[in-house]
Amino acid sequence: MKTMNRLWTVEEVAEYLGVPVGTLYQWRCKRIGPPGRRIGKHLRYLPEDVHAWVREQT
């Protein structure tokens, strides 16, 4: 049975990428950062989406 990964918070993604939280929100507005999802009023990220986005960067 595959274990489900939990979603990452904005703070966790910012720490992983080494950027300020504000940068993630700016990227989201410009649609240039890792794809996030709204879960209710919260922004969350799938870890595999963040990893894929990092691999796509040149």
Sequence and secondary structure as in RCSB ss.txt:
>XXXX:A:sequence
MKTMNRLWTVEEVAEYLGVPVGTLYQWRCKRIGPPGRRIGKHLRYLPEDVHAWVREQT
>XXXX:A:secstr
       EEHHHHHHHHT  HHHHHHHHHHT S   EEETTEEEE HHHHHHHHHH  
